[in-house]
């Protein structure tokens, strides 16, 4: 007889044997109605994804074994959700929600309750509503880490090391602390973020008991559906403009930039190597394409592959890929040590993977970008830029400023 894995509630108490029960919901169900706020999880792109509350701790041991220990009474079973930190080896936050809603790309929606023998409580979805924006933040409410001069000096140091062949690329980030003067609402912020850019991955995951990382990432780290695997790394960017001619010129300049294409090529090479070892077949765009988001143009490359059997789970693929040079650099070890030396803050879950996985090993994970950590009346925003040999410190600082300004506008609604 095989012992069942030890299921534990978030917080550490041992949970009794559990099973999953799925109930269909109307196709028009809004996932945001299933997100309870701090302590819950939300992950959605173009209306499909997963949302839910706290539940069974899935950190440590085999996540797939824990999922399979929850017996499902229908074809729609439980999922593991959560986020992993940027730094490899640090502890993540993964759990099986006691109550979650899963919504597929085909429009089907299911309420999945992970329960003991007792009947679950009635499902009462939250109200989804917009809000009016608050006043713009003032300079007295904003605290940057590092300020312009220090960040530009860090970029110059990184460029010097690249010229000395210590690095080929490194991503240097900044943090912006906001004292909002009011309680910040992750649900209201998510409502705004997905309205601004529904093609991005809107997400929220707890970082502590009273704090959540909330954002809208344009970057798919990896998706697995059976043996099919996909990834769409981004690297290289240019600002959007309200003037159509200027906006088109920015996009064309990005596509033609040798500096931006070099930055992008480094990422493509790393993804091709990591996925190629695990695939029977792997194809990707021969040239990067332009990806349009609400505020930024990106260079993107679409990967599609068929995994070797036995296929690694999507979480195994996440571990193999992260951190890509899109958020770290190359060579990885040198880039990570440079980041630790030159960035005056801990990234935590910023630029780490966020997503979900089911008991088949399928799932979808994005990189936690374009985000802020919310706690009470305080928000910490994050933004980075990829540094290569031709990087100019002032231009890299401007890139982070543009990303901050776009997110600050959305934060006024939260």
Buried (B, 14 or more C-beta within 10 A) or exposed (E): EEEEBEBBBBEEEEBEEBBBBBBEBEEEBBBBBBBBBBBBBBBBBEBBBBBBBBBBBBBEEEBBEBBBBBBBEEEBBBBBBBBBBBBEEEEBBBBBBBBBBBBEEEEBBBBBBBBEEEEBEEEEBBEBEEBEEBEEBEEEBBEBBBEBEBBBEBBBBBBEBBEEEBBBBBBBBBBBBBBBEEEBBBBBBBBBBBBBBBEBBBBBBBBEEEBBBBBBBBBBBBBBEEBEBBBBBBBBBBBBBEEEEEBEEBBEEBBEBEBBBBBBBBBBEBBBEBBEEBBEEBEBEEEBEBBBBBBBBBBBBBBBBBBEEEBBBBBBBBEBBBBBBBBBBBBBEBBBBBBEEBBEBEBBBBBBBBBBBBBBBBBBBBBBBBBBBBBEEBBBBBBBBBBBBBBBBEEBBBBBBBBBEBBBBBBBBB
